[in-house]
Amino acid sequence: MSGKKLVYLPAVIVASLGMFLPLLYGAVPFVRRLLGSDPLPKSLALMLLGWAVAYFTYEEGGKELTAS
């Protein structure tokens, strides 16, 4: 595995977790304590940071396909 892929996979997981934190806020007490009284800006920041890191570490895999 390349270094970029090792960073890309956790970044995608963090970004997807950031998307669902507002939904988990009401059901999971740990998330309520983690995010405090205003969860939306914190979850948006986490999501945007994760997607930005994933965007810059993404690399195309495999060989390029050409029409023959």
N, C-alpha and C positions, 0 to 999 in steps of 0.2 A: 504494500500500500504506500502510495506517495504521501508526502507531508501535507499537501493541499487536501487530499481526501480525508485525512485524519482530522483536519480542522472543519471541513465541509459538513461531515455527518453530524457532529455535535451542534454546529450552528443551525442546521435545519431543525434539529430536535428542540433547541432553545427557542427558535422562531415559532414553531408550532405550539410549544408550551405557552408562549406569550399570547398566542391567539386565544387559547382556552382558559387563561387565568381568570378573566372576569366570570366565566361560567362556574369555575371551581370555587370562586370566592365565597359563595353562599353555602357550599356543601362541605368544604374542608377547613376546619379551624386553623390548621397550620398556614394555609394560604392567606387567611384573614389576618393572622398575626404578621406574616411576611410583608403583605402589601399595605397594611395600615388602613387609614380611613378613606383614602382616595386611590382605588386600584386601577382606574383606567389609564392615567398618564404613565404609571409604572409599567403596566402590561404593554402599552404601546411602545414605550422606549425599549423594553426587552425584545419585543417582536421586531422592531425596526433594526436594532443592533444585530440580532440573529440573522435577519434576511440580508443585511448589508455584508456581513462577514461571509455568508453563504454565496452571495453574488460574486464577491471578489475572489473566492477560493474555488469556484466551480471550474472544472476542466472537462472538455469533451472526452469521452472514452472511446476506445476502439479505433478502427481505421475508417478513413473517409470513404464513402460509397461514391462511385462514379458510374455514369451511364455508359453502357458498352454498346 
